[in-house]
Every structure is written in C-alpha cells, then in structure tokens.
C-alpha cells in the first residue's frame, strides 16, 4: 500500500519512493541531528491535541498495533467517538494516519494536520490532499481542512498554554485546489512503487525543496570519485577590492563566533519557538597586525538560561572599540539584536556591538577572491581547506554546528548524556575555538595579498 509518507516521497522524487519500497539499503540512515528535529516535532503534538479535550487517542507503538489500527479506528467511530487522534484509514491501495479527525455530522468531518513548522506550506497541502482522497474514498465527507502549526510570535512567560503556542490556519481552498493533481499523482505513485526499475534518479527531478536532501541520497546511488584539482589550479583575485575591504577594519580586531541552542518548545522565559539563543562564544583578539593572538571564551555549563551571563561577559570581553569580525554577519547581528530585546538594559551595548561588525565572508561572497576549489560556495568549511590546509575540523570530536547545538542541549539541558558531559563540553570549546581561529588565519591570508 501507499502511505501518506510514501506519497510525499514520490512528490519529492519518484526514485525516493522506489528505493524505499524496493531497495531501502541505499537510503542512508537518519542521522542524530535529523532525529532530534523529529523528536521536537513530537513534543509539539500534545499542545495541538490539548485543544480537543474530548479526543480519543488511537495510534500505535509497534507493528502489530499498526496493523490493527484501521479496525480500531472503525470501532472507535462505531462507538461514537467524536474526535480521533492518529486514526488510520485504508482505501483502494492507499492508507493514511491522520493527526486529528473531528466528526461534525453524519459521516462528515473536519481534518487537522499538526505541523512543527511556523506556517502552513505547500507540501502540507499535498499531504492533506492525499488524506482527503483516502477519507472521502472510504465514504466520509471532509468539510474543512486545517493546519495547526507553531505560533512563532509566542514568548514564554511561565507555564505554556496550548492556545498560545499554537496557531490554526484554514487551508481548505488551497487543498481543494490540488484535487486534480492529487488524482493524477496517487496512481502514479502506486505504479512507481511496483515497477521493476528505478526511475531516473537525477537531482533535476527533485521537487518541493527536497534537492539538498536528495543529493545526499543520490551520492549513495551514483558515487563519484573525489575531485582532484590540477596542480595549476589558482584563484582569481581582485586585490584592489580586498584592500579596500581590509581598510575598513579597525584594531583591535575581535573575531567572534556563537554557538546557539534552538528548540520548538522554549526552555526559558523570554524566548520564542525556534529562537537561536547563544550558549557559547569564542573570541580571538588581535590588538595589532603583528601582535600576539589572544583568546577569550564563554561556555554555559549549567541547566539555566545562558543568555544573560553570556551577554554580560561578552560586553566585558569585547570592549567598546575595534572591528568585530564574523563569518555571515546576518546570524551574529540577529542574535545580538534579540539579546538587546530580551535584556533592555543591554540594548544600547548590543546595538553598538552590531555597528562594529564586519563580515569576513564578503570578499568570497562578492568573488573578489574566487577559487574553483570552493565549488561555488562562500562557506567557511569550503574556504578554509583551500586557504589554510593545515587547519581542519576532521579530527575534532564535534565538527559542525548542528551537532554542537544538539549535544550541548542533550548534555546540559536534557541530562541525556550521563558520563559524557565533560567530554562534550571540552569538544565544544575546541570546536568553537577553531571557528574563530579559522577566521584569523583567513584574514592573515588576505592581508598578505
């Protein structure tokens, strides 16, 4: 049978569905960072379901319960249940588990989809279109269709009320507008799942914003040899533009990088869903062109709100003059602005810090320094190995920001890493320190031009 998730895989890329049904070993396992996002979405469901106090929970905990779910759904309906959580319906080779089905008359229902996003998206409309087709195929009539999503304007102040952190959007017209597409796609998905050969896996057929995810799968299907660049490969440099850029910098230079926590359900008062709140920074200080490099840092180690103590130490560490060098200024500036909003007593200081920020990514983003080995990217992870091959993240215990965020939250806030906390904190210090040291060394390469 084709499930709702199968159908969505088909829409993202037909080969994705085919692999799941016919050659699942070629699909990479879900990594820990992605699983953490799924878990966060499950944390949101009780807040959405709380708006239906009369609801009957069905669902499943194992395969046996999954198999019995259609019958248990029909039994609940026959028993007069008015609101069902996680009911499962089957029709004509298709099956779906709905988040919330609310009966509003004889064989008439309202359908609700719970999403951990901050708005209803087009992919949700396709998802709901599939559900509507299955429900109406079984003889039910769907009246209204809704997405319950996260209210990203919610600010935590004490106990979280479900009505405050959720937002309900009527998508009936949009979903109904996809009826003909749904009628076309559903049998096509069923046919693809049953065909002998995999559809063309080319990334050009990826849809619904799935190309980055599909490329990781595509690498398993069509492995490529690592690119070997010719020895004569050289950058194209615009020294005048780089010189003008460097001329904007004022000593002392402060090379700054944040690591942040982010959660759907805010941990602390004053925070919004999905708000990035710094828990760590690394700060390399260069007081003059040839001065000895100095390093300062902050890492929050207790299960408490890190924002205020981090802010107060940063203000002391970063002084009131000199350029603050970051990589991708939009991120650090947004965090500083949010800190100023959370703590009005520091708003002027954070505004002053932002006025001093200079983005070291600029020469690479503007292609004043362009090298084919960057592969078209201005990411520091692409630039650093080319300009400073002796510096590498590969030997570190933590090698990228997503893992830094997840591991700190698990070790410090969630108490999930018993016996590992000290090592995780040490790895975080090493990782964040390399982020700012990398900027220092890239700056030095530019300066030598």
ZAMARGU-4260 file (C-alpha; in steps of 0.2 Angstrom, whole numbers, plus 5000, padded with zeros to 4 digits):
<rodrens>
0) 5000/5000/5000 | 5005/5018/4998 | 5005/5028/5014 | 5005/5047/5016 | 5023/5047/5019
5) 5026/5036/5004 | 5016/5048/4993 | 5026/5063/4999 | 5042/5054/4995 | 5035/5052/4977
10) 5031/5070/4976 | 5049/5075/4982 | 5057/5062/4970 | 5049/5047/4962 | 5066/5037/4964
15) 5065/5041/4983 | 5049/5031/4984 | 5055/5017/4973 | 5070/5015/4984 | 5060/5014/5000
20) 5049/5001/4993 | 5062/4991/4983 | 5080/4994/4988 | 5079/5003/5005 | 5098/4999/5010
25) 5103/5013/4998 | 5094/5025/5008 | 5106/5032/5022 | 5100/5030/5040 | 5093/5045/5049
30) 5107/5055/5057 | 5106/5060/5075 | 5103/5079/5071 | 5088/5074/5060 | 5081/5063/5073
35) 5082/5077/5085 | 5071/5088/5074 | 5058/5074/5073 | 5058/5072/5091 | 5055/5090/5093
40) 5040/5089/5082 | 5033/5075/5093 | 5034/5087/5108 | 5023/5099/5099 | 5009/5087/5096
45) 5001/5087/5114 | 5000/5106/5113 | 4989/5104/5097 | 4979/5090/5104 | 4975/5099/5120
50) 4963/5110/5110 | 4952/5094/5108 | 4949/5088/5126 | 4936/5076/5120 | 4949/5067/5109
55) 4951/5048/5108 | 4969/5043/5106 | 4972/5028/5094 | 4990/5027/5086 | 5002/5013/5088
60) 5018/5008/5097 | 5023/4993/5087 | 5019/4984/5070 | 5005/4974/5077 | 4996/4989/5084
65) 4999/4997/5067 | 4991/4983/5058 | 4976/4983/5070 | 4974/5002/5069 | 4961/5003/5054
70) 4950/4991/5064 | 4952/5000/5080 | 4948/5016/5071 | 4932/5009/5064 | 4927/5003/5081
75) 4930/5020/5089 | 4919/5028/5076 | 4905/5015/5079 | 4907/5018/5097 | 4903/5036/5095
80) 4920/5045/5097 | 4919/5062/5090 | 4937/5067/5089 | 4951/5054/5085 | 4969/5057/5087
85) 4980/5046/5075 | 4966/5036/5066 | 4971/5026/5051 | 4960/5024/5036 | 4963/5012/5020
90) 4956/5014/5003 | 4960/5006/4986 | 4978/5003/4989 | 4981/5019/4999 | 4982/5022/5018
95) 4985/5037/5029 | 4986/5040/5048 | 4978/5057/5051 | 4983/5068/5065 | 4966/5074/5071
100) 4949/5070/5063 | 4934/5078/5071 | 4916/5072/5067 | 4904/5087/5064 | 4889/5077/5057
105) 4884/5060/5050 | 4899/5054/5040 | 4906/5072/5039 | 4922/5078/5047 | 4935/5092/5049
110) 4953/5087/5046 | 4968/5094/5055 | 4986/5091/5052 | 4999/5095/5066 | 5015/5103/5059
115) 5030/5108/5069 | 5033/5122/5056 | 5029/5141/5059 | 5017/5142/5044 | 5007/5131/5033
120) 5017/5126/5017 | 5013/5120/5000 | 5019/5102/5004 | 5006/5102/5018 | 4993/5105/5005
125) 4999/5090/4995 | 4999/5079/5011 | 4982/5084/5016 | 4976/5082/4998 | 4981/5063/5000
130) 4972/5062/5016 | 4956/5069/5009 | 4956/5057/4995 | 4958/5042/5006 | 4945/5048/5019
135) 4932/5053/5005 | 4936/5036/4996 | 4930/5027/5012 | 4914/5037/5012 | 4917/5051/5023
140) 4914/5069/5018 | 4928/5081/5023 | 4921/5099/5027 | 4935/5110/5032 | 4954/5107/5032
145) 4966/5115/5044 | 4985/5115/5048 | 4989/5118/5067 | 5007/5125/5067 | 5019/5134/5079
150) 5015/5152/5084 | 5032/5159/5082 | 5027/5176/5090 | 5024/5167/5106 | 5035/5172/5120
155) 5037/5160/5135 | 5031/5168/5152 | 5030/5154/5164 | 5018/5139/5160 | 5015/5137/5142
160) 4997/5137/5137 | 4992/5126/5122 | 4982/5140/5114 | 4996/5152/5115 | 5010/5142/5107
165) 4998/5135/5093 | 4991/5143/5078 | 4977/5136/5067 | 4976/5140/5048 | 4962/5136/5036
170) 4969/5128/5021 | 4953/5121/5014 | 4953/5131/4997 | 4971/5128/4994 | 4969/5109/4997
175) 4954/5108/4986 | 4963/5117/4973 | 4975/5102/4972 | 4962/5089/4969 | 4965/5086/4951
180) 4984/5085/4954 | 4981/5073/4968 | 4970/5062/4957 | 4985/5061/4945 | 4999/5059/4957
185) 4991/5045/4968 | 4990/5031/4955 | 5007/5037/4948 | 5015/5034/4965 | 5007/5017/4966
190) 5014/5012/4949 | 5031/5019/4953 | 5032/5008/4969 | 5028/4992/4959 | 5038/4995/4944
195) 5054/4984/4941 | 5067/4998/4938 | 5071/5013/4947 | 5065/5030/4939 | 5079/5042/4934
200) 5087/5047/4950 | 5094/5063/4943 | 5093/5078/4955 | 5084/5088/4942 | 5068/5079/4946
205) 5069/5084/4965 | 5054/5094/4970 | 5046/5103/4985 | 5063/5110/4990 | 5070/5092/4993
210) 5085/5094/4982 | 5098/5096/4996 | 5091/5080/5005 | 5090/5070/4988 | 5108/5075/4984
215) 5114/5065/4999 | 5104/5050/4994 | 5110/5052/4976 | 5128/5051/4982 | 5124/5033/4988
220) 5116/5028/4971 | 5129/5036/4960 | 5145/5038/4970 | 5158/5049/4962 | 5177/5050/4964
225) 5183/5064/4975 | 5188/5079/4964 | 5206/5080/4960 | 5211/5098/4955 | 5225/5101/4944
230) 5241/5107/4952 | 5240/5123/4941 | 5223/5127/4949 | 5224/5145/4955 | 5212/5158/4962
235) 5206/5174/4953 | 5209/5188/4965 | 5204/5207/4964 | 5217/5214/4976 | 5210/5232/4975
240) 5193/5227/4981 | 5201/5216/4995 | 5212/5230/5000 | 5198/5242/5002 | 5188/5230/5012
245) 5203/5227/5024 | 5205/5245/5025 | 5188/5246/5034 | 5195/5236/5049 | 5200/5245/5065
250) 5211/5237/5078 | 5209/5229/5090 | 5201/5215/5079 | 5189/5204/5088 | 5185/5188/5079
255) 5168/5182/5086 | 5158/5166/5084 | 5142/5160/5093 | 5135/5143/5096 | 5117/5143/5100
260) 5103/5132/5107 | 5086/5131/5097 | 5070/5122/5102 | 5052/5122/5097 | 5046/5122/5115
265) 5056/5137/5123 | 5066/5131/5138 | 5066/5148/5147 | 5056/5163/5149 | 5058/5177/5137
270) 5062/5165/5122 | 5051/5161/5107 | 5050/5144/5097 | 5065/5141/5086 | 5074/5156/5093
275) 5093/5154/5092 | 5100/5158/5109 | 5119/5159/5111 | 5126/5147/5125 | 5144/5149/5119
280) 5156/5161/5111 | 5174/5161/5105 | 5183/5177/5104 | 5201/5179/5096 | 5208/5196/5099
285) 5222/5204/5088 | 5227/5221/5095 | 5239/5225/5081 | 5244/5217/5064 | 5258/5208/5071
290) 5253/5206/5089 | 5252/5190/5099 | 5234/5182/5097 | 5224/5182/5112 | 5209/5170/5115
295) 5193/5173/5126 | 5178/5162/5128 | 5162/5158/5137 | 5153/5142/5138 | 5137/5140/5149
300) 5138/5124/5159 | 5123/5124/5170 | 5104/5120/5166 | 5099/5138/5166 | 5096/5152/5154
305) 5113/5156/5146 | 5108/5172/5138 | 5111/5185/5152 | 5128/5178/5159 | 5135/5176/5141
310) 5129/5194/5137 | 5137/5202/5152 | 5154/5193/5149 | 5154/5197/5130 | 5152/5215/5134
315) 5166/5215/5146 | 5177/5204/5134 | 5174/5214/5118 | 5177/5232/5123 | 5170/5247/5115
320) 5181/5250/5100 | 5189/5240/5086 | 5181/5229/5072 | 5171/5213/5076 | 5175/5201/5063
325) 5162/5187/5060 | 5158/5175/5046 | 5140/5178/5039 | 5135/5194/5049 | 5117/5191/5047
330) 5117/5177/5060 | 5128/5186/5074 | 5119/5203/5071 | 5102/5194/5073 | 5107/5186/5089
335) 5114/5202/5096 | 5098/5211/5092 | 5087/5198/5100 | 5098/5199/5116 | 5095/5218/5116
340) 5076/5214/5115 | 5077/5201/5129 | 5088/5212/5141 | 5083/5231/5138 | 5097/5236/5150
345) 5110/5229/5137 | 5101/5235/5121 | 5112/5250/5118 | 5128/5239/5121 | 5122/5226/5108
350) 5117/5239/5096 | 5134/5247/5097 | 5142/5229/5095 | 5132/5227/5079 | 5138/5244/5072
355) 5156/5237/5073 | 5153/5220/5064 | 5162/5217/5048 | 5158/5201/5038 | 5174/5191/5033
360) 5163/5181/5021 | 5161/5197/5010 | 5177/5195/4999 | 5172/5177/4995 | 5153/5180/4993
365) 5157/5195/4981 | 5170/5184/4972 | 5185/5196/4975 | 5194/5180/4980 | 5187/5166/4969
370) 5194/5148/4968 | 5186/5134/4959 | 5190/5123/4974 | 5177/5132/4984 | 5164/5124/4972
375) 5154/5140/4971 | 5152/5141/4990 | 5157/5155/5002 | 5155/5144/5017 | 5170/5144/5029
380) 5170/5125/5028 | 5174/5127/5009 | 5186/5142/5010 | 5197/5136/5025 | 5204/5120/5017
385) 5209/5129/5002 | 5217/5144/5010 | 5223/5136/5026 | 5225/5117/5023 | 5234/5114/5040
390) 5218/5119/5049 | 5205/5105/5049 | 5189/5101/5058 | 5190/5082/5054 | 5200/5077/5069
395) 5188/5086/5081 | 5175/5077/5092 | 5162/5090/5086 | 5164/5095/5068 | 5149/5106/5063
400) 5136/5117/5071 | 5121/5106/5071 | 5130/5093/5082 | 5136/5107/5093 | 5119/5113/5097
405) 5111/5096/5099 | 5125/5089/5110 | 5125/5104/5122 | 5106/5103/5124 | 5107/5085/5127
410) 5121/5086/5140 | 5116/5102/5149 | 5098/5104/5147 | 5091/5087/5145 | 5103/5077/5156
415) 5104/5063/5142 | 5122/5061/5141 | 5127/5054/5158 | 5145/5052/5160 | 5149/5061/5143
420) 5145/5079/5148 | 5163/5084/5152 | 5170/5077/5136 | 5156/5086/5126 | 5160/5102/5134
425) 5178/5100/5131 | 5174/5096/5112 | 5163/5112/5111 | 5177/5123/5117 | 5189/5115/5104
430) 5176/5117/5090 | 5171/5135/5093 | 5189/5140/5096 | 5193/5133/5079 | 5179/5143/5071
435) 5187/5159/5076 | 5205/5154/5073 | 5200/5149/5056 | 5194/5167/5053 | 5210/5174/5060
440) 5220/5163/5048 | 5209/5168/5033 | 5211/5186/5037 | 5230/5184/5038 | 5230/5176/5020
445) 5220/5191/5014 | 5231/5203/5022 | 5247/5195/5014 | 5240/5199/4997
</rodrens>
